[in-house]
Amino acid sequence: MAKFDPAQFVREVRAETARVTWPSRKETLVTTGLVLALSAMAAVFFLVVDQLIQFAMRLVLGF
């Protein structure tokens, strides 16, 4: 079993984070906006589908 060396671990973490390609501020804002917009669209879609199913069930069951 390999011996744990905290100093080596920190060096490896620093080396790995140096290789990461971080998104620009613009890219982050655009993707955040897309996530919020698509989440809102999905919420509206499921609201409409739920209302349609509720309406159909009321017609079928006669409530």
Backbone as ProteinMPNN parsed JSONL, in Angstrom:
{"seq_chain_A": "MAKFDPAQFVREVRAETARVTWPSRKETLVTTGLVLALSAMAAVFFLVVDQLIQFAMRLVLGF", "coords_chain_A": {"N_chain_A": [[0.845, -1.177, 0.0], [0.531, 2.222, -0.81], [2.321, 4.947, 0.655], [0.959, 7.772, 2.302], [1.582, 11.048, 1.426], [1.299, 14.195, 2.436], [2.448, 16.627, 1.464], [3.255, 15.976, -1.141], [0.754, 15.416, -2.187], [-0.444, 17.998, -2.142], [1.234, 19.316, -3.96], [0.596, 17.907, -6.301], [-2.113, 18.544, -6.561], [-1.981, 21.318, -6.983], [-0.581, 21.32, -9.423], [-2.455, 20.053, -11.028], [-4.658, 21.824, -10.947], [-3.545, 23.937, -12.278], [-3.631, 23.086, -14.871], [-6.257, 23.194, -15.554], [-8.821, 24.471, -17.601], [-10.321, 27.359, -17.163], [-13.58, 28.796, -17.334], [-14.491, 31.865, -18.994], [-15.734, 35.018, -17.676], [-17.884, 35.876, -19.216], [-18.674, 33.486, -20.538], [-19.509, 32.027, -18.307], [-21.688, 33.572, -17.404], [-23.394, 33.372, -19.626], [-23.93, 30.58, -19.791], [-25.112, 30.209, -17.291], [-27.395, 31.79, -17.575], [-28.671, 30.339, -19.616], [-29.204, 27.919, -18.297], [-30.999, 28.796, -16.316], [-33.094, 29.789, -17.95], [-33.882, 27.474, -19.397], [-34.684, 25.873, -17.273], [-36.88, 27.308, -16.34], [-38.52, 27.098, -18.601], [-38.961, 24.322, -18.621], [-40.37, 24.063, -16.22], [-42.728, 25.484, -16.823], [-43.68, 23.917, -18.945], [-44.194, 21.435, -17.623], [-46.131, 22.31, -15.844], [-48.242, 22.975, -17.599], [-48.73, 20.449, -18.78], [-49.502, 19.018, -16.501], [-51.848, 20.39, -15.828], [-53.412, 19.793, -18.07], [-53.653, 16.998, -17.821], [-55.014, 16.9, -15.403], [-57.431, 18.164, -16.147], [-58.363, 16.308, -18.066], [-58.731, 14.054, -16.429], [-60.74, 14.954, -14.761], [-62.834, 15.143, -16.601], [-63.116, 12.446, -17.327], [-63.649, 11.133, -14.873], [-65.77, 12.568, -13.923], [-65.896, 14.68, -12.058]], "CA_chain_A": [[0.0, 0.0, 0.0], [1.334, 3.436, -0.935], [2.34, 5.819, 1.826], [0.344, 9.062, 2.034], [2.474, 12.19, 1.637], [0.481, 15.398, 2.248], [3.142, 17.619, 0.646], [3.149, 15.498, -2.52], [-0.646, 15.598, -2.578], [-0.652, 19.422, -2.406], [1.927, 19.621, -5.219], [-0.176, 17.336, -7.401], [-3.34, 19.321, -6.696], [-1.605, 22.591, -7.623], [-0.245, 21.049, -10.818], [-3.685, 19.723, -11.737], [-5.473, 23.032, -11.107], [-2.899, 24.796, -13.272], [-3.993, 22.568, -16.193], [-7.687, 23.371, -15.781], [-9.22, 25.611, -18.42], [-11.433, 27.999, -16.47], [-14.412, 29.58, -18.252], [-14.447, 33.314, -18.811], [-16.919, 35.561, -17.01], [-18.962, 35.89, -20.204], [-19.138, 32.105, -20.699], [-20.224, 31.647, -17.09], [-22.977, 34.257, -17.403], [-24.228, 32.817, -20.694], [-24.395, 29.241, -19.412], [-26.032, 30.368, -16.164], [-28.653, 32.262, -18.147], [-29.304, 29.224, -20.323], [-29.729, 26.973, -17.307], [-32.197, 29.397, -15.718], [-34.153, 29.849, -18.958], [-34.372, 26.119, -19.674], [-35.396, 25.417, -16.074], [-38.184, 27.974, -16.358], [-39.307, 26.481, -19.68], [-39.364, 22.988, -18.171], [-41.402, 24.253, -15.201], [-43.969, 25.859, -17.511], [-44.126, 22.733, -19.685], [-44.789, 20.459, -16.703], [-47.363, 22.906, -15.329], [-49.267, 22.817, -18.631], [-49.049, 19.023, -18.889], [-50.231, 18.655, -15.293], [-53.195, 20.953, -15.94], [-54.129, 19.008, -19.081], [-53.984, 15.687, -17.233], [-56.044, 17.155, -14.4], [-58.663, 18.42, -16.886], [-58.808, 15.038, -18.652], [-59.197, 13.17, -15.361], [-62.044, 15.465, -14.307], [-63.827, 14.744, -17.595], [-63.307, 10.995, -17.278], [-64.226, 10.706, -13.601], [-67.0, 13.305, -13.706], [-65.863, 15.558, -10.864]], "C_chain_A": [[0.885, 1.233, 0.0], [1.21, 4.287, 0.321], [1.78, 7.185, 1.427], [1.309, 10.175, 2.396], [1.674, 13.464, 1.38], [1.146, 16.456, 1.361], [3.064, 17.243, -0.835], [1.723, 15.692, -3.041], [-0.919, 17.058, -2.947], [0.029, 19.818, -3.712], [1.132, 19.107, -6.418], [-1.476, 18.111, -7.636], [-3.043, 20.651, -7.386], [-1.287, 22.388, -9.102], [-1.508, 20.769, -11.635], [-4.553, 20.967, -11.939], [-4.849, 24.005, -12.099], [-3.279, 24.372, -14.693], [-5.466, 22.792, -16.537], [-7.927, 24.604, -16.646], [-10.473, 26.212, -17.793], [-12.247, 28.814, -17.459], [-14.281, 31.079, -17.957], [-15.728, 33.762, -18.109], [-18.122, 35.539, -17.959], [-19.544, 34.488, -20.4], [-19.954, 31.652, -19.496], [-21.601, 32.287, -17.051], [-23.917, 33.68, -18.455], [-24.772, 31.446, -20.291], [-25.344, 29.302, -18.222], [-27.392, 30.836, -16.659], [-29.396, 31.162, -18.871], [-29.917, 28.215, -19.357], [-31.003, 27.525, -16.676], [-33.361, 29.425, -16.708], [-34.734, 28.469, -19.234], [-35.112, 25.539, -18.48], [-36.783, 26.031, -16.016], [-39.086, 27.366, -17.435], [-39.803, 25.091, -19.277], [-40.469, 23.094, -17.122], [-42.733, 24.6, -15.836], [-44.531, 24.662, -18.278], [-44.824, 21.742, -18.763], [-46.048, 21.003, -16.042], [-48.5, 22.706, -16.321], [-49.684, 21.354, -18.754], [-49.87, 18.569, -17.684], [-51.666, 19.171, -15.351], [-54.034, 20.175, -16.965], [-54.54, 17.639, -18.54], [-55.096, 15.852, -16.197], [-57.408, 17.383, -15.079], [-59.227, 17.121, -17.463], [-59.362, 14.107, -17.585], [-60.549, 13.637, -14.818], [-63.148, 15.098, -15.294], [-64.142, 13.263, -17.494], [-64.044, 10.576, -16.013], [-65.487, 11.478, -13.234], [-67.013, 14.17, -12.459], [-66.25, 16.963, -11.218]], "O_chain_A": [[1.878, 1.288, 0.725], [0.16, 4.345, 0.96], [2.084, 7.696, 0.349], [1.796, 10.247, 3.524], [1.396, 13.789, 0.226], [0.459, 17.115, 0.58], [2.834, 18.105, -1.684], [1.518, 16.083, -4.191], [-1.56, 17.325, -3.964], [-0.54, 20.579, -4.495], [1.012, 19.796, -7.431], [-1.887, 18.309, -8.78], [-3.783, 21.062, -8.28], [-1.683, 23.199, -9.939], [-1.62, 21.192, -12.786], [-5.128, 21.139, -13.014], [-5.556, 24.815, -12.697], [-3.256, 25.189, -15.613], [-5.873, 22.601, -17.683], [-7.309, 25.649, -16.442], [-11.557, 25.637, -17.883], [-11.676, 29.462, -18.336], [-14.001, 31.491, -16.831], [-16.677, 32.991, -17.965], [-19.239, 35.223, -17.549], [-20.763, 34.319, -20.426], [-20.971, 30.975, -19.647], [-22.581, 31.627, -16.706], [-25.11, 33.518, -18.198], [-25.966, 31.19, -20.442], [-26.291, 28.519, -18.154], [-28.425, 30.336, -16.212], [-30.618, 31.057, -18.758], [-31.021, 27.721, -19.582], [-31.982, 26.795, -16.519], [-34.494, 29.116, -16.338], [-35.954, 28.312, -19.298], [-36.072, 24.788, -18.656], [-37.753, 25.351, -15.68], [-40.275, 27.147, -17.203], [-40.944, 24.731, -19.566], [-41.407, 22.297, -17.133], [-43.766, 24.067, -15.432], [-45.739, 24.426, -18.255], [-45.914, 21.262, -19.074], [-46.947, 20.23, -15.711], [-49.6, 22.312, -15.933], [-50.877, 21.058, -18.825], [-50.831, 17.814, -17.837], [-52.597, 18.463, -14.965], [-55.221, 19.933, -16.748], [-55.657, 17.183, -18.783], [-56.012, 15.032, -16.129], [-58.421, 16.85, -14.626], [-60.426, 16.862, -17.36], [-60.367, 13.435, -17.817], [-61.397, 12.82, -14.458], [-64.265, 14.779, -14.888], [-65.305, 12.867, -17.567], [-64.962, 9.758, -16.07], [-66.205, 11.077, -12.318], [-68.072, 14.365, -11.863], [-66.278, 17.833, -10.348]]}, "name": "protein", "num_of_chains": 1, "seq": "MAKFDPAQFVREVRAETARVTWPSRKETLVTTGLVLALSAMAAVFFLVVDQLIQFAMRLVLGF"}
